[in-house]
């Protein structure tokens, strides 16, 4: 089983070069943030998102997982702008329409073996608050998050006062790395390898001196163009322009 994992696209069309280059894979995971680009117009972002949706709908032999990022979330109906930089007020209505049309193809989390994929990472503190301490397991963590989003989408709104989202109570589309490490110390970091974007790096970064690569930060499409491959439990990194 070969899985491609792509960081935040923000309207970038590079994903098409990657899937064309790799060819022999079974699954591709987009970690969210399809909108709010500084490089592409709102129309280009919408067209790119539509192409991603069409790719998912037409891919018979490849499973396509589309996660939700914070730069997508505020265009969901009933959510609205939460002060996020890049929010496209003039195009918000048009983006809301296309997200509403295809929202059932999007999800908050995906779990594959011992890998957990979200946009920004999952905090044990967040899980305890919304599901109750000792009332959830890592086996069902992705299903729990996806079901929570379906019944209580506003549970994923920005939480706290720290403007960048660096708070252990933050949600899986907002939390920053330092808070994630702090919240999961001695718990989730030993049970799962978390793969997420949200915080841009030049190359894919593994953080936490004692975590042995348990956190994989892959928001690199806009810098080095690096993406991740997971094959037979092993992790590899490649660049789309190589």
N, C-alpha and C positions, 0 to 999 in steps of 0.2 A: 504494500500500500504506500503510495507516494502522495503527499499533500503539499501544496504550495500555500504559503501564508504571506499576504500582501499588506503592507502598512497603509496608513491614511492616504487616500487618493486625492482628495480635495480638487476634483475635476481633472486630474492628470490622466491622460490616455495611455500611460506607459504599461498599464496592466495588460493591454492587448499584445504588446511586444513580448511580454513575459509568457503568457499562455501559449502564444505561437511558438516561442523558442523552446519551451519545455516539452510540449506535446504529450509525452507518456506519463501522465499523472492521473490520479483517481479523484482528487478533491482539491478545491481551491477555496481559501478562506480570506474574505476581505474584512478587516477589523474596523470598518466604519469611517466616518468623516468623508462623505462623498461631496460635501458642499463647503462654501465659505473659503474660496480660493483668492489669493492675491495675484495669481498669474492668469487665471482664466475668467471670462465673463460669466455671468449667471446663466446665460443661454448655453454656453459651452459646458458648464457644470451639469446642467439639466440633461443635455444631450448625452454626456458621458455616463450619467447615472442611468439613463434610459438604455444605453448600450449594455451596461452591466446587468440590468434587469433582463434584457433580451438574451444575453449570454446565459444567465441562469435558467431561463425558461426553455432555451433551445438545446441545452447540454444534456444529452441523454446518457452519455457514458461517464460524465464528470459530475460529481456532487459539488454544487456551488453554495457556500454559506455566506450570507450577507449580515454582518453584525451592525449594530447601531452605535454611532459615535455622538458626542455632545454637539457637534456641528450639524448633525442631522436631527437630533432629538428636538431642538427648539422649533423645528418646522412641522412637527407632528401636531395634528389638530388638537386644540385645547391646551397646549403647552406654552407656546409663545416665547419671545425673546427674554433671556435671563441675564442680559448684560454681557453676552459673549462677544469677544472681539471678532470682527468679520461678518457678523450677522447682516444679511442682505435684506434690509427693510423693503426696498423697492421691488425685490423679486420674491419676497416671502410668500405671497399668495400663490404664485405660480408653482413654487417649490412644494408648498403644502399640498397642492392638488395632486402632484405626481406621487408624493409620499403616501398620501391617503389612498391612492389607487393601488399601490403596491405594498402597503404596510405589512400584509400577511406574509410577504416573502422575506421580511427582515426579522431579526431576532437579537436578543440581548447577550446571549452567551452560547458557547458550543464547547462540548467536552469530547475529547478523543483519547481513549486510554487514560494516561495520567497527565495529559495536557489540557489546560483550561484556557479558552480564548475569549477575551472580552475586549472592549475598546481601551479601557484604562487600568484594569486589574480589579480583583475582588478582595475586599477587606473582611476579615472575620468579624470585625466590629459591625459592619453593615449587615452581615448575615445574622448575627445575634440579635440586632435591633429589630429586623423585619420578620425573622422566622422563630426567634426565641432560642436562647442558649440551649444547646444539646437537642434541639428539635430539627436539625438538618444535618446532612452528611455530604461529604465530597462526592459520593457516588451520584447523588441527585442534584448537585449544585446548579448545573446548567438548566435543568428542567425547572427548578425552583425559581431561578431568575427570570426565565422566559415566561413562566406562568404569572409571576408577580407583575411583569410589565403588561401583560394582557389585562389583568384585573385592576391593577393600580399603577398606571403609567407614571403618575406624578410622584411615585416613590423614588424615581430616578432624577428628580430635579436637583439643581445645585443646592448643597447643604453646607451650612457654616458661613463664616464671615471672611475667611482667608481667601483673597481674590483669585489666586491661582488654583484653588482646590486642594491645597496641601493640608488636609485634615483627615484624621483616621475615620471619621464618620461619613466621609464622602462616598458617593455612589460609584458603581463600576464604569461609569462613563466620564467621571470627573476627577477621581482621586489621583494624586501625584505620587511619585515613586517613594520618596522618603516616608510619607505617611503609610503607604502600603507595606513597606518593610517593617515599620514600627507596629502596625496593627496585627501583622501575621507572624511576628517573631515567636518561634517555638510551636507554631500550629500549622497553618496552611502551607507554609514554605517547605515543610517536610512531606506533604501529601500530594502536592501538585506542582507541575511546572506551568507557570502562568505566562502566556504570550499575549502581548498587547501593544498598542501604539500610543497615541495621545500626546506624548512628550517627544519632540523631535530630537534625533541624534544624527550625527554624520554617518555613522555605521551602526549596525545592530549591536546593542549593548546588553551585557549580562551584568546584573548588579547584585550586591550583597556579598561581602567577603566570605561569609560562612554558609552561603546558600547554594554554592556549586552550580550556578547557572539556572537556578529555579525561577528566575524572572528574566524573560526575554523581551526586550524593548525594540520594536521593529518599525517605528515611524521614520523611515529612511528613504522613501521614494522621491522625496523632494530634495534630498541631499546627495547621497552616494548612489541612490537607485538600488540599494541592496534589498533583498527579500529572503525569505526563509523557505527551506525545504525540509520536511520531516519524512524520512523513509525508513521503514522497519525499526522505528524507535530512535533512530539517529538524526541529529540536526546538522544541516548544512546551510551555508549562506552563499548567495550569488548576486551579481549585479546585472541589471537588465541590459546594459549597454556593452557588456563583455562579448 
